[in-house]
Structures are given as C-alpha cells and as structure tokens.
C-alpha cells in the first residue's frame, strides 16, 4: 500500500514538472505577444476560452457547484489574475530570464505562507531547498549589474501572488471538488482580467491581430493556461506545497533553455552553476537526506 501511495505521489510530481516545462516555454511566447497586445487582454482571452472549454466538457457537473466551491474558485481566480497580470506586465519592462527568476521567488515564499495560513511548519530541508533553488535561478538569470527596476518589482509581486495561490489550492483541494473550483477560477479570472482591460488598457483593434498573434494566443490558452493550470491544481492536491513550489520553480530553468534554443542565447559558466544548484535543491526537497546529519551518522556507526 505504501509503495502504491509513493508511486501515486511521483505521478503527481510528474504532472507538476510537466506544467513547469510548458510554463517555461510561455515566457518567450508572452514576450513576443506583448509587442502587439496588452497584458490584461491576453489574460482575458486565455482565461475565457479555458473557462468555455471546461464548462462545455464538464457541463453535467456544473450543477454540483455549491457556495463554498464558488467562494474558493472566486478567491483563486482573483489571485490567479493578479499573478498573471503582474508577471505579464513585468515582462514589458524586463527580460524573460529576469522575469522568470523573480517570479520563481514563490518557492521561497510558499513554505512560510503555508506555515502562516495552513499552520504547517516547513522543515529545514524545505528551507534549504528553497534557498538553493533561488540561488540557482539567480545564477542562471541575473546579469552582473542587477538593479531592482519597475519590471522586477512587478515580477516579485507576481511571485507573491503565485505563492498565495499554491497554498490556497492545497487547502481548498482537500475540502471541495478541485475540478469545479478550477472552472470557477477560470471564469472569475476572465471577468477580473476583462475589468482590468476595460479600465486601464486600450482595447486592440481585432482586425489588426495577425495570424502569428492568433497562434501565440492559441498556444498560451490551451497549453500554458488550460492544461498547465489543471496539471498544477491536480498535482497540488497530493504534493505538499514546499515540494510543489520547488518543482514548479523549474519553469525558470526551462525558460532559459527555451531562450537558448529559440534565441541562440549562449550558456555560460554561471548557468551551469545554476543548473547544478537547482538539481541539488530538487534532491534535497525530495529525498530529505537526514542521513547526512552528523547525529544520524554517529548513531548508525
């Protein structure tokens, strides 16, 4: 029974890793899309189409949505909207690599927010893994002349809202039907994004949207929104937030990999050091190597 449970946990961790890979590719795509379309408009399209698809596919289950499901979905939808907005808005003023690194700061914030909200204290390995992960992404992403500019602040805010979202999904998923919560989450996210778009952005002329824009929106909607949010929400139900945040933060690594593949970015020694630090962070988070402590070493001699 224990073996089966562990196998299931590895399966859900794989779902989170898949989401991280797809999200890693989204930084380059969003950056290109933002040249012609405003952030909240892109979010509205992504969330609305995802909501419509889920609504149609699971239409028969919509009647099972109760007050708590609607409340949880509404809260998550608002935080999802804020995290995507600040991440996308940050991309306008900073590079994809810096945006990926600073957003990934949620892997440091998540264990402590879960401690504050869920009353679950992170262990020393969660803390060590989070620090190693941030250091690794920093080596990969940051230049020698790092300055905290407007885009960097927006990216950090995105990281905070992602951390809050991860913790709440873990808590809510144990109380109510996570699929129904996700459907409401997309609907509220679309509504909130539309309000931001109408109040603070200039609506683009739909006739000027190119085929390339449509292809980018399709990829961002189906793969980087619908599929990844489902993978994330399902995975978070069975993987503790501290470990999940480490796995999901790998999107920063994959963001650099996609930049190398599609923008001919040349890897450096700093990048290799960063990759190594993140690999160690994942091992520490997963294995929790208590056998390395001096106390246990002496005890087993």
C-alpha positions as CSV (number, residue, x, y, z in Angstrom):
1,X,0.0,0.0,0.0
2,X,2.8,2.4,0.9
3,X,4.6,1.6,-2.4
4,X,1.4,2.4,-4.4
5,X,1.0,5.7,-2.5
6,X,4.6,6.7,-3.2
7,X,4.1,5.8,-6.9
8,X,1.0,8.0,-7.0
9,X,2.9,10.9,-5.4
10,X,5.6,10.5,-8.1
11,X,2.9,10.6,-10.7
12,X,1.5,13.9,-9.3
13,X,5.0,15.4,-9.1
14,X,5.5,14.5,-12.8
15,X,2.3,16.5,-13.5
16,X,3.8,19.5,-11.8
17,X,7.1,19.0,-13.7
18,X,5.1,18.9,-17.0
19,X,3.4,22.2,-16.0
20,X,6.8,23.7,-15.2
21,X,8.2,22.7,-18.6
22,X,5.2,24.2,-20.5
23,X,5.2,27.4,-18.4
24,X,8.9,27.7,-19.1
25,X,8.2,28.0,-22.8
26,X,5.5,30.6,-22.1
27,X,7.9,33.4,-21.2
28,X,9.3,33.7,-24.7
29,X,5.8,33.4,-26.3
30,X,4.2,36.0,-24.0
31,X,7.2,38.4,-24.5
32,X,6.6,38.3,-28.3
33,X,2.8,38.6,-27.9
34,X,3.1,41.7,-25.7
35,X,4.7,43.6,-28.5
36,X,1.3,43.9,-30.1
37,X,-1.3,43.0,-27.4
38,X,-1.8,44.4,-23.9
39,X,-1.4,42.1,-20.9
40,X,-4.9,42.0,-19.5
41,X,-6.4,41.5,-23.0
42,X,-4.2,38.4,-23.4
43,X,-5.2,37.1,-20.0
44,X,-8.9,37.7,-20.8
45,X,-8.6,35.6,-23.9
46,X,-6.7,32.9,-22.2
47,X,-9.0,32.5,-19.1
48,X,-12.2,33.0,-21.1
49,X,-11.5,30.3,-23.7
50,X,-10.2,27.9,-21.0
51,X,-13.4,28.5,-19.0
52,X,-15.7,27.9,-22.0
53,X,-13.9,24.6,-22.8
54,X,-14.1,23.3,-19.3
55,X,-17.7,24.5,-19.0
56,X,-18.7,22.6,-22.1
57,X,-16.7,19.4,-21.4
58,X,-18.0,19.1,-17.8
59,X,-21.4,20.7,-18.3
60,X,-23.2,18.0,-16.4
61,X,-21.1,18.6,-13.3
62,X,-21.7,22.4,-13.2
63,X,-24.9,21.9,-11.2
64,X,-22.7,20.5,-8.4
65,X,-21.1,23.9,-7.8
66,X,-22.0,25.0,-4.3
67,X,-21.4,28.2,-2.3
68,X,-18.0,27.0,-1.0
69,X,-16.8,25.9,-4.4
70,X,-17.8,29.3,-5.9
71,X,-16.2,31.1,-3.0
72,X,-12.9,29.1,-3.3
73,X,-12.9,29.5,-7.1
74,X,-13.5,33.2,-6.8
75,X,-10.6,33.8,-4.4
76,X,-8.3,31.7,-6.5
77,X,-9.5,33.4,-9.7
78,X,-8.6,36.8,-8.3
79,X,-5.1,35.7,-7.1
80,X,-4.5,34.0,-10.5
81,X,-5.5,37.2,-12.3
82,X,-3.1,39.2,-10.1
83,X,-0.2,36.8,-10.5
84,X,-0.6,36.6,-14.3
85,X,-1.1,40.4,-14.7
86,X,2.0,41.4,-12.7
87,X,4.1,38.7,-14.4
88,X,2.9,39.8,-17.9
89,X,3.2,43.5,-17.0
90,X,6.7,42.9,-15.6
91,X,7.7,41.3,-18.9
92,X,7.1,44.6,-20.7
93,X,9.8,46.3,-18.6
94,X,12.3,43.4,-18.0
95,X,13.8,40.4,-19.8
96,X,12.2,36.9,-19.8
97,X,15.0,35.5,-17.8
98,X,14.8,38.1,-15.0
99,X,11.0,37.8,-15.0
100,X,11.3,34.0,-14.7
101,X,13.8,34.3,-11.8
102,X,11.9,36.9,-9.8
103,X,8.5,35.2,-10.3
104,X,10.1,31.9,-9.1
105,X,10.7,33.6,-5.8
106,X,7.5,31.9,-4.8
107,X,9.5,28.8,-4.0
108,X,10.9,30.7,-1.0
109,X,7.6,32.3,0.0
110,X,5.4,29.2,-0.3
111,X,6.6,27.2,2.8
112,X,6.4,30.2,5.0
113,X,2.9,31.3,3.7
114,X,1.7,27.7,4.2
115,X,3.1,27.9,7.8
116,X,1.2,31.2,8.3
117,X,-2.1,30.1,6.6
118,X,-2.1,26.3,7.0
119,X,-0.2,26.0,10.3
120,X,2.3,23.6,8.8
121,X,5.9,24.5,9.7
122,X,8.5,23.9,6.9
123,X,11.3,21.6,7.9
124,X,15.0,22.6,7.4
125,X,15.2,20.7,4.1
126,X,12.3,22.7,2.6
127,X,14.1,25.9,3.6
128,X,17.5,24.8,2.4
129,X,16.0,23.6,-0.9
130,X,14.1,26.8,-1.5
131,X,17.3,28.9,-0.9
132,X,19.3,26.7,-3.2
133,X,16.6,26.9,-5.9
134,X,16.6,30.7,-5.8
135,X,20.4,30.9,-5.8
136,X,20.4,28.5,-8.8
137,X,17.9,30.5,-10.8
138,X,19.8,33.7,-9.9
139,X,23.0,32.3,-11.4
140,X,21.1,31.3,-14.5
141,X,19.1,34.5,-15.0
142,X,20.7,37.6,-13.5
143,X,23.3,39.8,-15.1
144,X,26.3,41.2,-13.2
145,X,24.6,44.6,-12.9
146,X,21.4,43.6,-11.2
147,X,19.2,46.6,-10.4
148,X,15.6,46.3,-9.0
149,X,13.6,48.2,-11.6
150,X,9.9,48.6,-12.2
151,X,9.6,45.3,-14.1
152,X,11.5,43.5,-11.4
153,X,9.1,44.8,-8.7
154,X,6.1,43.6,-10.8
155,X,7.7,40.2,-11.2
156,X,8.3,39.9,-7.4
157,X,4.6,40.8,-6.8
158,X,3.7,38.0,-9.3
159,X,5.8,35.6,-7.3
160,X,4.0,36.5,-4.1
161,X,0.5,36.0,-5.6
162,X,1.6,32.7,-7.1
163,X,2.8,31.6,-3.6
164,X,-0.6,32.5,-2.1
165,X,-2.4,30.7,-4.9
166,X,-0.3,27.5,-4.4
167,X,-1.1,27.4,-0.6
168,X,-4.8,28.1,-1.1
169,X,-5.2,25.4,-3.8
170,X,-3.6,22.9,-1.5
171,X,-6.0,23.8,1.3
172,X,-9.2,24.1,-0.9
173,X,-8.5,21.0,-2.9
174,X,-8.8,18.9,0.3
175,X,-12.2,20.4,1.1
176,X,-14.1,20.6,-2.3
177,X,-14.1,19.2,-5.8
178,X,-10.9,20.7,-7.4
179,X,-12.2,20.4,-11.0
180,X,-15.3,22.6,-10.2
181,X,-13.1,25.0,-8.3
182,X,-10.8,25.3,-11.3
183,X,-13.8,26.0,-13.6
184,X,-15.0,28.8,-11.4
185,X,-11.4,30.0,-11.1
186,X,-11.1,30.5,-14.8
187,X,-14.4,32.2,-15.1
188,X,-13.6,34.7,-12.3
189,X,-10.1,35.2,-13.7
190,X,-11.6,36.0,-17.1
191,X,-14.0,38.5,-15.6
192,X,-11.4,40.2,-13.5
193,X,-9.0,40.4,-16.4
194,X,-11.7,41.9,-18.6
195,X,-12.4,44.6,-16.0
196,X,-8.7,45.5,-15.8
197,X,-8.5,45.6,-19.6
198,X,-11.6,47.9,-19.9
199,X,-10.4,50.2,-17.1
200,X,-6.7,50.5,-17.7
201,X,-5.9,49.4,-21.2
202,X,-6.7,50.4,-24.7
203,X,-8.6,47.6,-26.4
204,X,-6.7,46.4,-29.5
205,X,-8.3,46.6,-33.0
206,X,-9.3,43.0,-33.6
207,X,-8.8,43.4,-37.3
208,X,-5.1,44.1,-36.8
209,X,-4.4,40.8,-34.9
210,X,-2.1,38.8,-37.1
211,X,-2.1,35.0,-37.7
212,X,1.1,34.9,-35.6
213,X,-0.8,36.5,-32.7
214,X,-3.6,34.0,-33.1
215,X,-1.2,31.1,-33.0
216,X,0.5,32.6,-29.9
217,X,-2.8,33.1,-28.2
218,X,-3.9,29.5,-29.0
219,X,-0.7,28.1,-27.5
220,X,-0.9,30.3,-24.4
221,X,-4.6,29.4,-23.9
222,X,-4.6,25.7,-24.5
223,X,-1.2,24.6,-23.3
224,X,0.0,27.4,-21.0
225,X,-3.3,28.0,-19.3
226,X,-5.9,25.3,-19.6
227,X,-3.6,22.2,-19.4
228,X,-1.0,23.7,-17.1
229,X,-3.5,25.0,-14.5
230,X,-5.3,21.6,-14.5
231,X,-2.0,19.8,-14.0
232,X,-0.9,22.3,-11.3
233,X,-4.2,22.1,-9.4
234,X,-4.4,18.3,-9.5
235,X,-0.7,17.9,-8.5
236,X,-1.0,20.4,-5.6
237,X,-3.8,18.2,-4.1
238,X,-1.3,15.4,-3.5
239,X,2.1,17.1,-3.2
240,X,3.0,19.3,-0.2
241,X,3.3,23.0,-1.1
242,X,7.1,23.2,-0.2
243,X,8.0,20.4,-2.6
244,X,5.5,21.5,-5.2
245,X,6.9,25.1,-5.3
246,X,10.4,23.7,-5.9
247,X,9.2,21.6,-8.8
248,X,7.2,24.4,-10.3
249,X,10.0,26.9,-9.9
250,X,11.9,24.8,-12.5
251,X,10.0,26.8,-15.1
252,X,12.8,29.4,-14.7
253,X,15.3,26.8,-15.8
254,X,13.2,25.8,-18.8
255,X,12.6,29.5,-19.6
256,X,16.4,29.8,-20.1
257,X,16.6,26.5,-22.1
258,X,13.9,27.7,-24.5
259,X,15.7,31.1,-24.8
260,X,18.9,29.2,-25.8
261,X,17.0,27.0,-28.3
262,X,15.0,29.7,-30.0
263,X,17.0,32.9,-29.4
264,X,20.6,31.5,-29.7
265,X,21.4,32.6,-26.1
266,X,24.8,31.2,-25.3
267,X,25.1,29.2,-22.0
268,X,27.7,30.4,-19.5
269,X,29.6,29.0,-16.5
270,X,27.1,30.9,-14.3
271,X,24.2,29.0,-16.0
272,X,25.9,25.6,-15.4
273,X,26.4,26.5,-11.7
274,X,22.7,27.5,-11.5
275,X,21.6,24.2,-13.1
276,X,23.7,22.3,-10.5
277,X,22.3,24.3,-7.6
278,X,18.7,23.6,-8.7
279,X,19.3,19.9,-9.2
280,X,20.7,19.7,-5.6
281,X,17.6,21.7,-4.4
282,X,15.3,19.2,-6.0
283,X,17.2,16.2,-4.5
284,X,17.2,17.9,-1.0
285,X,13.5,18.6,-1.3
286,X,12.6,15.1,-2.5
287,X,15.0,12.9,-0.5
288,X,15.3,14.9,2.6
289,X,18.7,13.4,3.3
290,X,18.7,13.2,7.1
291,X,21.3,10.5,6.9
292,X,23.8,13.3,6.1
293,X,23.5,14.8,9.5
294,X,26.4,14.1,11.9
295,X,24.0,12.9,14.6
296,X,22.5,10.2,12.5
297,X,25.9,9.3,11.0
298,X,27.3,8.6,14.5
299,X,24.1,6.8,15.5
300,X,24.4,4.3,12.7
301,X,28.1,3.5,13.1
